[in-house]
């Protein structure tokens, strides 16, 4: 499993692909937060609101993660190495786990570098009005878990679809759907109880609580549970490929 993870990580950073994808993500992130006149620009507000970063992040992460993951399995098919991979003395869990860890390492590196935005923001504040570190911590926990869900969805699509472009488009739509659609659907419901039920199906409701510094067990259970479910579906699909 670790060999697959290392191979996946090295694949992106032995060529320009990984640098272009991660560099584009970090550049766009910084431009939106500091230079472009957008609702997420830190400098447009007199009061510092670090939630601006955590509000825009899921949008950018969907593009980043889908781009990184689209060729994880479908790329193996196009290069003719998929059969070699599934016939190795590795079980389906190790194959998927290796791919998952490889993309997760890259994702964590990107997320770690975004801390520079918060460091720069903190440097503009006085000593008495520094950033809330506990809020930043819980927000990053939420962002990490949301990213892991997107990775799981994207890798699952890469298993299902042999074409990398198709894999990207389907995973992009599914991530967008699971994050935003249920909140939109809930907004059409007038009954408060029904609104709570429908909105809780989506990722965004559970992420928002963490991004505001509120740690609730049901949010953590939902996010981790969704990762586990998609992992199980992916492993089942890999097993089907091994039996062909």
Protein Blocks (a to p, Z undefined) as FASTA:
>chain_A
ZZmmmmmmmmmmmpmklmmmmmmmmmmmmmmmmmmccfklmklpfbdcfklmmmmmmmmm
mmmmmmmmmmmmmmmmmnopmmmmmmpccdfklmmmmmmmmmmmmmmmmmmmmmmmmmmm
mmmpcfklcccfklmmmmmmmmmmmmmmmmmmmmmmmmmpmbfklmmmmmmmmmmmmmmm
mmmmmmmpmblklmmmmmmmpmklmmmmmmnopacfklmmmmmmmmmmmmmmmmmmmmmm
mmZZ
